[in-house]
Amino acid sequence: MRWNLRLAAANRGIWKASELQRMLAEHGLKISAGKMSGLWSGEPASIKLDDLNVICAVLGCGVDELLIPEPDKVRRVDDGQDQQVTAAS
């Protein structure tokens, strides 16, 4: 999965992490500056579903805009050897 928060926010005229952080706080989701930086510029290792729900509500988007599937990066184990899953399989 690819995390797409920054682009989703930019599509709504939100250009700064601090602006989104303030908007999230107005909806009850208080995020530390460090965590907000990770959400804004990185790929979070995990995110709570409740937090994701608030982010979607604030941005007016669905999860499908924030989490972009990358099936070509999925690996499978076959007969003890890792193999890259291709789009054709």
N, C-alpha and C positions, 0 to 999 in steps of 0.2 A: 504494500500500500504506500502511496505517496501522500504526504500531508500537504494540504493546499490552502491553509488558513490565510496566508498573506495575500494571495491572489483573490480569494473570495472577499476579503475585506476591501482590497483596492477596487474591486468591481463595484463596491458600494460607497466609494469615496472616503474610505478610512485608510489613511496613509501612515499613521503612527501607532505603534504598539500601545503607547500610553493612552491614546484615544480609545482604542478598543478595550483596554483594561478598565478605564473609567466607565464605559458603557456596560461592561460585564458586571462591575460592582453595583451599578444602579439596578441590576436585575438579581442581586444577591450572590453573585459569584466573585468573591474577593480572591485575586491571584497575586502572589508575590511578584516583585519585579523580575527575579531570577526565573521563575516558572513562566512568566509571560514572555520573557526573552526566548526561552526554549520553544514555546508554542509558536511564536512569531517567526523566528528565523531558522528553526531546526525541524527535526522530525521527532516528536515525542515518542518515547518507548511505550508509554501507556497514557490513557486519558480516561477519566471516569465518565461513565455514560451520562450521569446527571450534569457534569460539566459540559459535555458535548451537546446535550440538549439545550443548555443555556446559550452556548455559542451559536447554535443554529437559530434559536429564537431571536437573538440580538441581530444577527446578520440577515435573518429572513431567508435562510437557505436550508437545503436538506443535507443530510450526511453525505450524500453522493457528490456534493460539491467540495466537501472538505477532505474526504478520503477517496483517492483515485486508485482503483485497482490496477495492479501491474502483474497480470498473470504470467507474463514471460519471465518473471523473476522467481517464480515458484519452482522449487526443486522437489523431486520425488526420489525415493529409494526403491530401486528395482534390482533384485538378486544381489543385494549387498553393495551395489555401486550407486553413487549419486548420479543422477542424470538431470540435465536441464529440460524442463517441460517446454515444448515448442507450441506455438499457436496452432499447428496442424494436429497435435495429438489430443 
